[in-house]
Amino acid sequence: MSVAFSSFPGVSGSVADARRFVTAAIRLCPRITAPEEVLDRAELIISELATNAIRHTRSGDPGESFAVRVQVDHRGVRAEVRTRAPRLWHCVPRVVTPGDPFAEHGRGLLLVDRLATRWGVLAPWEGGVYFALHWPTGHHGTEAKE
């Protein structure tokens, strides 16, 4: 198992940095070769969650930050985006279906819900959201040859 952790300034430019961090953390796990499909999904999901952290929590306030934790093992990857408190105390991340099919916003968690094997909200004292992606059936995190 491999675990990586990093924090990022709560600015929009950090979304790409978080995406690169997650991809590198998955690729650098010893003895595991992740399928490209999992890497693609992880990049998209982390982009959505990091963007939400900046837009909807105090992590996007001046001088604030969010953190990303990535855990990789033979079953798949689990990642967390840990944030400061929500901007509105009663806001809990949830999937909504936008009324306007052409709306530019409001689909982030719907994508996460469709792409992740599992996702959810971290405990209140941890603050944030997690997702898991399991390797495709029969893959089991291909062990790299040494």
Contact map, one row per residue, 1 for C-alpha under 8 A:
11100000000000000000000000001000000000000000000000000000000000000000001111000000000000000000000000000000000000000000000000000000000000000000000000
11110000000000000000000000001100000000000000000000000000000000000000001110000000000000000000000000000000000000000000000000000000000000000000000000
11111000000000000000000010000000000000000000000000000000000000000000111100000000000000000000000000000000000000000000000000000000000000000000000000
01111100000000000000000010000000000000000000000000000000000000000000111000000000000000000000000000000000000000000000000000000000000000000000000000
00111110000000000000000000000000000000000000000000000000000000000011110000000000000000000000000000000000000000000000000000000000000000000000000000
00011111000000000000000000000000000000000000000000000000000000000011100000000000000000000000000000000000000000000000000000000000000000000000000000
00001111100000000000000000000000000000000000000000000000000000001111000000000000000000000000000000000000000000000000000000000000000000000000000000
00000111110001001100000000000000000000000000000000000000000000001110000000000000000000000000000000000000000000000000000000000000000000000000000000
00000011111001000000000000000000000000000000000000000000001000111100000000000000000000000000000000000000000000000000000000000000000000000000000000
00000001111101000000000000000000000000000000000000001100001111111100000000000000000000000000000000000000000000000000000000000000000000000000000000
00000000111111100000000000000000000000000000000000000100000100001000000000000000000000000000000000000000000000000000000000000000000000000000000000
00000000011111100000000000000000000000000000000000100100000000000000000000000000000000000000000000000000000000000000000000000000000000000000000000
00000000001111111000000000000000000000000000000000000000000000000000000000000000000000000000000000000000000000000000000000000000000000000000000000
00000001111111111100000000000000000000000000000001000000000000000000000000000000000000000000000000000000000000000000000000000000000000000000000000
00000000001111111110000000000000000000000000011001100000000000000000000000000000000000000000000000000000000000000000000000000000000000000000000000
00000000000011111111000000000000000000000000001000000000000000000000000000000000000000000000000000000000000000000000000000000000000000000000000000
00000001000011111111100000000000000000000000000000000000000000000000000000000000000000000000000000000000000000000000000000000000000000000000000000
00000001000001111111110000000000000000000000011001000000000000000001000000000000000000000000000000000000000000000000000000000000000000000000000000
00000000000000111111111000000000000000000011011000000000000000000000000000000000000000000000000000000000000000000000000000000000000000000000000000
00000000000000011111111100000000000000000010000000000000000000000000000000000000000000000000000000000000000000000000000000000000000000000000000000
00000000000000001111111110000000000000000000000000000000000000000000000000000000000000000000000000000000000000000000000000000000000000000000000000
00000000000000000111111111000000000000000110010000000000000000000000010000000000000000000000000000000000000000000000000000000000000000000000000000
00000000000000000011111111100000000000100110000000000000000000000000000000000000000000000000000000000000000000000000000000000000000000000000000000
00000000000000000001111111110000000000000000000000000000000000000000000000000000000000000000000000000000000000000000000000000000000000000000000000
00110000000000000000111111111000000000000000000000000000000000000000010100000000000000000000000000000000000000000000000000000000000000000000000000
00000000000000000000011111111000010000100000000000000000000000000000010100001000000000000000000000000000000000000000000000000000000000000000000000
00000000000000000000001111111001110000000000000000000000000000000000000000000000000000000000000000000000000000000000000000000000000000000000000000
00000000000000000000000111111100000000000000000000000000000000000000000000000000000000000000000000000000000000000000000000000000000000000000000000
11000000000000000000000011111111100000000000000000000000000000000000000110000000000000000000000000000000000000000000000000000000000000000000000000
01000000000000000000000000011111000000000000000000000000000000000000000000000000000000000000000000000000000000000000000000000000000000000000000100
00000000000000000000000000001111100000000000000000000000000000000000000000000000000000000000000000000000000000000000000000000000000000000000011111
00000000000000000000000000101111110000000000000000000000000000000000000011000000000000000000000000000000000000000000000000000000000000000000111100
00000000000000000000000000101011111000000000000000000000000000000000000000000000000000000000000000000000000000000000000000000000000000000000111100
00000000000000000000000001100001111101100000000000000000000000000000000000010000000000000000000000000000000000000000000000000000000000100000110000
00000000000000000000000000000000111111100000000000000000000000000000000000000000000000000000000000000000000000000000000000000000000000100000100000
00000000000000000000000000000000011111110000000000000000000000000000000000000000000000000000000000000000000000000000000000000000000000000000000000
00000000000000000000000000000000001111111000000000000000000000000000000000000000000000000000000000000000000000000000000000000000000000000000000000
00000000000000000000000000000000011111111100000000000000000000000000000000000000000000000000000000000000000000000000000000000000000011100000000000
00000000000000000000001001000000011111111110000000000000000000000000000000000000000000000000000000000000000000000000000000000000000000000000000000
00000000000000000000000000000000000111111111000000000000000000000000000000000000000000000000000000000000000000000000000000000000000000000000000000
00000000000000000000000000000000000011111111100000000000000000000000000000000000000000000000000000000000000000000011000000000000000000000000000000
00000000000000000000011000000000000001111111110000000000000000000000000000000000000000000000000000000000000000000000000000000000000010000000000000
00000000000000000011011000000000000000111111111000000000000000000000000000000000000000000000000000000000000000000000000000000000000000000000000000
00000000000000000010000000000000000000011111111100000000000000000000000000000000000000000000000000000000000000000000000000000000000000000000000000
00000000000000000000000000000000000000001111111110000000000000000000000000000000000000000000000000000000000000110011000000000000000000000000000000
00000000000000100110010000000000000000000111111111000000000000000000000000000000100000000000000000000000000000000000000000000000000000000000000000
00000000000000110110000000000000000000000011111111100000000000000000000000000000000000000000000000000000000000000000000000000000000000000000000000
00000000000000000000000000000000000000000001111111110000000000000000000000000000000000000000000000000000000110010000000000000000000000000000000000
00000000000000000000000000000000000000000000111111111000000000000000000000000000100000000000000000000000000110000000000000000000100000000000000000
00000000000001100100000000000000000000000000011111111100000000000100000000000000100000000000000000000000000000000000000000000000000000000000000000
00000000000100100000000000000000000000000000001111111110000000000000000000000000000000000000000000000000000000000000000000000000000000000000000000
00000000000000000000000000000000000000000000000111111111100000000000000000000000000000000000000000000000000100000000000000000000000000000000000000
00000000010000000000000000000000000000000000000011111111111100000100000000000000101000000000000000000000000000000000000000000001000000000000000000
00000000011100000000000000000000000000000000000001111111111110000100000000000000000000000000000000000000000000000000000000000000000000000000000000
00000000000000000000000000000000000000000000000000111111100100000000000000000000000000000000000000000000000000000000000000000000000000000000000000
00000000000000000000000000000000000000000000000000011111110100000000000000000000000001100000000000000000000000000000000000000000000000000000000000
00000000000000000000000000000000000000000000000000011111111110000000000000000000001111110000000000000000000000000000000000000000000000000000000000
00000000000000000000000000000000000000000000000000001101111110010000000000000000001111100000000000000000000000000000000000000000000000000000000000
00000000110000000000000000000000000000000000000000001100111110011100000000000000001110000000000000000000000000000000000000000000000000000000000000
00000000011000000000000000000000000000000000000000001111111111011000000000000000000000000000000000000000000000000000000000000000000000000000000000
00000000010000000000000000000000000000000000000000000100111111110000000000000000000000000000000000000000000000000000000000000000000000000000000000
00000000010000000000000000000000000000000000000000000000000111110000000000000000000000000000000000000000000000000000000000000000000000000000000000
00000000110000000000000000000000000000000000000000000000000011111000000000000000000000000000000000000000000000000000000000000000000000000000000000
00000000110000000000000000000000000000000000000000000000011111111100000000000000000100000000000000000000000000000000000000000000000000000000000000
00000011111000000000000000000000000000000000000000000000001100111110000000000000001100000000000000000000000000000000000000000000000000000000000000
00000011110000000000000000000000000000000000000001001100001000011111000000000000111100000000000000000000000000000000000000000000000000000000000000
00001111000000000000000000000000000000000000000000000000000000001111100000000001111000000000000000000000000000000000000000000000000000000000000000
00001110000000000100000000000000000000000000000000000000000000000111110000000011110000000000000000000000000000000000000000000000000000000000000000
00111100000000000000000000000000000000000000000000000000000000000011111000000011110000000000000000000000000000000000000000000000000000000000000000
00111000000000000000010011000000000000000000000000000000000000000001111100001111000000000000000000000000000000000000000000000000000000000000000000
11110000000000000000000000000000000000000000000000000000000000000000111110001110000000000000000000000000000000000000000000000000000000000000000000
11100000000000000000000011001000000000000000000000000000000000000000011111111100000000000000000000000000000000000000000000000000000000000000000000
11000000000000000000000000001001000000000000000000000000000000000000001111111000000000000000000000000000000000000000000000000000000000000000100000
10000000000000000000000000000001000000000000000000000000000000000000000111110000000000000000000000000000000000000000000000000000000000000001110000
00000000000000000000000000000000000000000000000000000000000000000000000111111000000000000000000000000000000000000000000000000000000001100001100000
00000000000000000000000000000000010000000000000000000000000000000000000111111100000000000000000000000000000000000000000000000000000111100001100000
00000000000000000000000001000000000000000000000000000000000000000000011110111110000000000000000000000000000000000000000000000000000111000000000000
00000000000000000000000000000000000000000000000000000000000000000000011100011111000000000000000000000000000000000000000000000000011110000000000000
00000000000000000000000000000000000000000000000000000000000000000001111000001111100000000000000000000000000000000000000000000000011100000000000000
00000000000000000000000000000000000000000000000000000000000000000011110000000111110000000000000000000000000000000000000000000001111000000000000000
00000000000000000000000000000000000000000000010011001000000000000111100000000011111000000000000000000000000000000000000000000001110000000000000000
00000000000000000000000000000000000000000000000000000000000000000111100000000001111100000000000000000000000000000000000000000111100000000000000000
00000000000000000000000000000000000000000000000000001000111000001110000000000000111110000000000000000000000000000000000000000011000000000000000000
00000000000000000000000000000000000000000000000000000000111000011100000000000000011111000000000000000000000000000000000000000011000000000000000000
00000000000000000000000000000000000000000000000000000000111000000000000000000000001111101000000000000000000000000000000000000010000000000000000000
00000000000000000000000000000000000000000000000000000001110000000000000000000000000111111110000000000000000000000000000000000000000000000000000000
00000000000000000000000000000000000000000000000000000001110000000000000000000000000011111010000000000000000000000000000000000000000000000000000000
00000000000000000000000000000000000000000000000000000000100000000000000000000000000001111110000000000000000000000000000000000000000000000000000000
00000000000000000000000000000000000000000000000000000000000000000000000000000000000011111110000000000000000000000000000000000000000000000000000000
00000000000000000000000000000000000000000000000000000000000000000000000000000000000001011111000000000000000000000000000000000000000000000000000000
00000000000000000000000000000000000000000000000000000000000000000000000000000000000001111111100000000000000000000000000000000000000000000000000000
00000000000000000000000000000000000000000000000000000000000000000000000000000000000000000111110000000000000000000000000010000000000000000000000000
00000000000000000000000000000000000000000000000000000000000000000000000000000000000000000011111000000000000010000000000010000000100000000000000000
00000000000000000000000000000000000000000000000000000000000000000000000000000000000000000001111100000000000010000000000000000000000000000000000000
00000000000000000000000000000000000000000000000000000000000000000000000000000000000000000000111110000000001011001000000000000000000000000000000000
00000000000000000000000000000000000000000000000000000000000000000000000000000000000000000000011111000000011011000000000000000000000000000000000000
00000000000000000000000000000000000000000000000000000000000000000000000000000000000000000000001111100000011001000000000000000000000000000000000000
00000000000000000000000000000000000000000000000000000000000000000000000000000000000000000000000111111010011000000000000000000000000000000000000000
00000000000000000000000000000000000000000000000000000000000000000000000000000000000000000000000011111000000000000000000000000000000000000000000000
00000000000000000000000000000000000000000000000000000000000000000000000000000000000000000000000001111110000000000000000000000000000000000000000000
00000000000000000000000000000000000000000000000000000000000000000000000000000000000000000000000001111110000000000000000000000000000000000000000000
00000000000000000000000000000000000000000000000000000000000000000000000000000000000000000000000000011111000000000000000000000000000000000000000000
00000000000000000000000000000000000000000000000000000000000000000000000000000000000000000000000001011111110000000000000000000000000000000000000000
00000000000000000000000000000000000000000000000000000000000000000000000000000000000000000000000000000111110000000000000000000000000000000000000000
00000000000000000000000000000000000000000000000000000000000000000000000000000000000000000000000000000011111100000000000000000000000000000000000000
00000000000000000000000000000000000000000000000000000000000000000000000000000000000000000000000111000011111110000000000000000000000000000000000000
00000000000000000000000000000000000000000000000000000000000000000000000000000000000000000000001111000000111111100000000000000000000000000000000000
00000000000000000000000000000000000000000000000110010000000000000000000000000000000000000000000000000000111111110000000000000000000000000000000000
00000000000000000000000000000000000000000000000110000000000000000000000000000000000000000000111100000000011111111000000000000000000000000000000000
00000000000000000000000000000000000000000000000000000000000000000000000000000000000000000000001110000000001111111100000000000000000000000000000000
00000000000000000000000000000000000000000000100000000000000000000000000000000000000000000000000000000000001111111110000000000000000000000000000000
00000000000000000000000000000000000000000000100100000000000000000000000000000000000000000000000000000000000111111111001000000000000000000000000000
00000000000000000000000000000000000000000000000000000000000000000000000000000000000000000000001000000000000011111111011000000000000000000000000000
00000000000000000000000000000000000000000000000000000000000000000000000000000000000000000000000000000000000001111111000000000000000000000000000000
00000000000000000000000000000000000000001000100000000000000000000000000000000000000000000000000000000000000000111111100000000000000000000000000000
00000000000000000000000000000000000000001000100000000000000000000000000000000000000000000000000000000000000000011111111000000000001110000000000000
00000000000000000000000000000000000000000000000000000000000000000000000000000000000000000000000000000000000000000011111000000000001111000000000000
00000000000000000000000000000000000000000000000000000000000000000000000000000000000000000000000000000000000000001001111100000000001110000000000000
00000000000000000000000000000000000000000000000000000000000000000000000000000000000000000000000000000000000000011001111110000000111100000000000000
00000000000000000000000000000000000000000000000000000000000000000000000000000000000000000000000000000000000000000000011111000000111000000000000000
00000000000000000000000000000000000000000000000000000000000000000000000000000000000000000001100000000000000000000000001111100011110000000000000000
00000000000000000000000000000000000000000000000000000000000000000000000000000000000000000000000000000000000000000000000111110111110000000000000000
00000000000000000000000000000000000000000000000000000000000000000000000000000000000000000000000000000000000000000000000011111111000000000000000000
00000000000000000000000000000000000000000000000000000000000000000000000000000000000000000000000000000000000000000000000001111111000000000000000000
00000000000000000000000000000000000000000000000000000000000000000000000000000000000000000000000000000000000000000000000000111110000000000000000000
00000000000000000000000000000000000000000000000000000000000000000000000000000000010000000000000000000000000000000000000001111111000000000000000000
00000000000000000000000000000000000000000000000000000000000000000000000000000000011110000000000000000000000000000000000011111111100000000000000000
00000000000000000000000000000000000000000000000000001000000000000000000000000001111100000000000000000000000000000000000011110111110000000000000000
00000000000000000000000000000000000000000000000010000000000000000000000000000001110000000000100000000000000000000000001111000011111000000000000000
00000000000000000000000000000000000000000000000000000000000000000000000000000111100000000000000000000000000000000000001111000001111100000000000000
00000000000000000000000000000000000000000000000000000000000000000000000000000111000000000000000000000000000000000001111100000000111110000000000000
00000000000000000000000000000000000000000000000000000000000000000000000000011110000000000000000000000000000000000001111000000000011111000000000000
00000000000000000000000000000000000001000100000000000000000000000000000000011100000000000000000000000000000000000001110000000000001111100000000000
00000000000000000000000000000000000001000000000000000000000000000000000000111000000000000000000000000000000000000000100000000000000111110000000000
00000000000000000000000000000000011001000000000000000000000000000000000000110000000000000000000000000000000000000000000000000000000011111111100000
00000000000000000000000000000000000000000000000000000000000000000000000000000000000000000000000000000000000000000000000000000000000001111111000000
00000000000000000000000000000000000000000000000000000000000000000000000000000000000000000000000000000000000000000000000000000000000000111111000000
00000000000000000000000000000000000000000000000000000000000000000000000000000000000000000000000000000000000000000000000000000000000000111111000000
00000000000000000000000000000000000000000000000000000000000000000000000000000000000000000000000000000000000000000000000000000000000000111111110000
00000000000000000000000000000000000000000000000000000000000000000000000001110000000000000000000000000000000000000000000000000000000000111111110000
00000000000000000000000000000001111000000000000000000000000000000000000011110000000000000000000000000000000000000000000000000000000000100011111000
00000000000000000000000000000011110000000000000000000000000000000000000001000000000000000000000000000000000000000000000000000000000000000011111100
00000000000000000000000000000011100000000000000000000000000000000000000000000000000000000000000000000000000000000000000000000000000000000000111110
00000000000000000000000000000111100000000000000000000000000000000000000000000000000000000000000000000000000000000000000000000000000000000000011111
00000000000000000000000000000010000000000000000000000000000000000000000000000000000000000000000000000000000000000000000000000000000000000000001111
00000000000000000000000000000010000000000000000000000000000000000000000000000000000000000000000000000000000000000000000000000000000000000000000111
